[in-house]
Amino acid sequence: MTATSHPSTHARAAPTRLIGEARRLVQTIAQPWLAQFVLRIALAVPFWKSGMLKWDGFLQLKDTAVYLFADEFRLHLPGGPYPFPAPAVVAFLSGCGEVLLPVLLVLGVGTRFAALGLLAMTGVIELTVPEGWPIHLTWAAMALAIAAWGPGRLSVDHWLGDRAPRS
């Protein structure tokens, strides 16, 4: 009996072969371009939904958006919490970012920069609502992944030449 035909060799080869086949199946389903696209949409949705709540028409903020930044939201920094400076301006910029950056993400236009913009917004949101850190950490991870690995094939950026993911 040779070493290759020994029963214990076959017993060890079967699980290895099965694991290899399972890994190939996972790699077939979990394509990088699909993961990148789903990440972009997953990050865009909560910001878009929040942004749409701030507007009462084209470039017309709802009074409640300004009220929140003026009277409710506080920055939880050492020695604080502190009120937001220029709450009407912050509300307007927040509303613009929460609508524009998700659109850019979904289309895959300026994707890495849009992701970094949402990462910065996530940092401010974390300073405003520190108890929301579990979801904020998730948003930060998605934004960093998008910024690091790019928009993927299903994007305008890819068509324009952003094809080199970092490793």
C-alpha positions as CSV (number, residue, x, y, z in Angstrom):
1,M,0.0,0.0,0.0
2,T,1.5,3.4,-1.0
3,A,1.3,6.5,1.0
4,T,-1.2,8.1,-1.4
5,S,-3.5,5.1,-1.2
6,H,-3.5,4.9,2.6
7,P,-7.0,5.3,4.1
8,S,-6.0,8.1,6.5
9,T,-4.6,10.1,3.6
10,H,-7.9,10.0,1.8
11,A,-9.7,10.9,5.0
12,R,-7.6,14.0,5.4
13,A,-8.0,15.0,1.7
14,A,-11.8,14.9,1.7
15,P,-12.3,17.8,4.2
16,T,-9.5,19.8,2.5
17,R,-11.2,19.3,-0.8
18,L,-14.6,20.2,0.7
19,I,-13.2,23.4,2.3
20,G,-11.6,24.4,-1.0
21,E,-14.9,23.9,-2.9
22,A,-16.8,25.9,-0.2
23,R,-14.2,28.7,-0.4
24,R,-14.6,28.8,-4.2
25,L,-18.4,29.0,-3.9
26,V,-18.1,31.9,-1.4
27,Q,-15.6,33.7,-3.7
28,T,-18.0,33.2,-6.6
29,I,-20.9,34.8,-4.7
30,A,-18.9,37.5,-2.8
31,Q,-17.4,39.3,-5.8
32,P,-15.4,42.4,-4.8
33,W,-17.3,44.7,-7.1
34,L,-20.6,43.5,-5.6
35,A,-19.3,44.1,-2.0
36,Q,-18.1,47.6,-3.0
37,F,-21.5,48.4,-4.5
38,V,-23.4,47.1,-1.5
39,L,-21.1,49.0,0.9
40,R,-21.8,52.2,-1.0
41,I,-25.5,51.8,-0.8
42,A,-25.5,50.7,2.8
43,L,-23.6,53.8,3.8
44,A,-25.7,56.1,1.6
45,V,-29.1,55.1,2.9
46,P,-29.0,56.4,6.5
47,F,-27.4,59.7,5.5
48,W,-29.9,60.2,2.6
49,K,-32.9,59.5,4.9
50,S,-31.6,61.9,7.5
51,G,-30.9,64.5,4.9
52,M,-34.3,64.3,3.3
53,L,-35.9,65.1,6.7
54,K,-34.1,68.4,6.9
55,W,-35.5,70.0,3.7
56,D,-38.8,71.7,2.9
57,G,-38.0,72.2,-0.8
58,F,-35.0,73.1,-2.9
59,L,-32.4,74.7,-0.6
60,Q,-35.2,75.5,1.9
61,L,-34.3,74.0,5.3
62,K,-37.1,73.0,7.6
63,D,-37.3,75.1,10.8
64,T,-36.9,71.9,12.8
65,A,-33.5,71.3,11.3
66,V,-32.2,74.7,12.4
67,Y,-33.9,74.2,15.8
68,L,-32.1,70.9,16.4
69,F,-28.7,72.4,15.8
70,A,-29.6,75.6,17.8
71,D,-31.4,74.1,20.8
72,E,-31.1,70.3,21.0
73,F,-27.8,69.1,19.6
74,R,-24.6,69.6,21.6
75,L,-21.0,68.8,20.9
76,H,-19.8,66.4,23.7
77,L,-16.2,67.6,24.0
78,P,-14.0,67.8,27.1
79,G,-15.5,70.4,29.4
80,G,-18.7,70.4,27.5
81,P,-21.3,69.8,26.1
82,Y,-21.1,72.9,23.9
83,P,-23.6,74.3,21.5
84,F,-23.0,74.2,17.8
85,P,-21.5,77.4,16.4
86,A,-23.6,79.1,13.7
87,P,-26.4,76.5,14.0
88,A,-28.2,77.7,10.8
89,V,-25.1,77.3,8.7
90,V,-24.2,73.9,10.3
91,A,-27.8,72.7,9.7
92,F,-27.6,73.8,6.0
93,L,-24.2,72.2,5.5
94,S,-25.3,69.1,7.2
95,G,-28.4,68.8,5.1
96,C,-26.4,69.4,1.9
97,G,-23.9,66.8,2.8
98,E,-26.5,64.2,3.8
99,V,-28.2,64.5,0.4
100,L,-25.3,65.2,-2.0
101,L,-22.7,62.7,-0.6
102,P,-25.0,59.7,-0.7
103,V,-26.0,60.5,-4.3
104,L,-22.3,60.6,-5.2
105,L,-21.7,57.3,-3.4
106,V,-24.5,55.5,-5.1
107,L,-23.5,56.7,-8.6
108,G,-19.9,56.1,-7.8
109,V,-18.8,59.6,-8.6
110,G,-15.9,61.0,-6.5
111,T,-16.6,58.0,-4.4
112,R,-13.5,58.0,-2.2
113,F,-14.0,61.7,-1.4
114,A,-17.7,61.2,-0.7
115,A,-16.8,58.4,1.6
116,L,-14.3,60.6,3.4
117,G,-17.0,63.3,3.7
118,L,-19.4,60.9,5.3
119,L,-16.6,59.7,7.6
120,A,-16.1,63.3,8.8
121,M,-19.8,63.7,9.3
122,T,-19.9,60.5,11.2
123,G,-17.2,61.9,13.5
124,V,-19.3,65.0,14.2
125,I,-22.4,62.8,14.7
126,E,-20.5,60.7,17.2
127,L,-19.5,63.9,19.1
128,T,-23.2,64.9,19.1
129,V,-24.7,61.5,20.0
130,P,-21.9,59.6,21.8
131,E,-24.2,56.8,22.9
132,G,-24.8,55.9,19.2
133,W,-21.2,54.7,18.8
134,P,-22.1,51.1,17.7
135,I,-23.9,52.3,14.6
136,H,-21.4,55.2,14.1
137,L,-18.5,52.7,14.2
138,T,-20.3,50.7,11.5
139,W,-20.6,53.8,9.3
140,A,-17.0,54.7,9.9
141,A,-15.9,51.1,8.9
142,M,-17.9,51.3,5.7
143,A,-16.6,54.7,4.8
144,L,-13.0,53.7,5.4
145,A,-13.5,50.5,3.3
146,I,-14.9,52.5,0.4
147,A,-12.1,55.1,0.6
148,A,-9.4,52.4,0.8
149,W,-10.7,49.9,-1.8
150,G,-12.5,52.3,-4.1
151,P,-15.9,52.3,-5.8
152,G,-15.7,49.0,-7.7
153,R,-16.6,48.2,-11.2
154,L,-20.2,49.3,-11.0
155,S,-19.4,53.0,-10.8
156,V,-18.8,56.1,-12.8
157,D,-15.4,56.4,-11.2
158,H,-14.4,53.0,-12.5
159,W,-15.4,54.0,-16.0
160,L,-13.4,57.2,-15.6
161,G,-10.3,55.3,-14.5
162,D,-10.4,54.7,-10.8
163,R,-9.5,51.0,-11.0
164,A,-6.6,50.5,-8.6
165,P,-7.7,49.3,-5.2
166,R,-5.2,49.6,-2.5
167,S,-3.9,46.4,-0.8
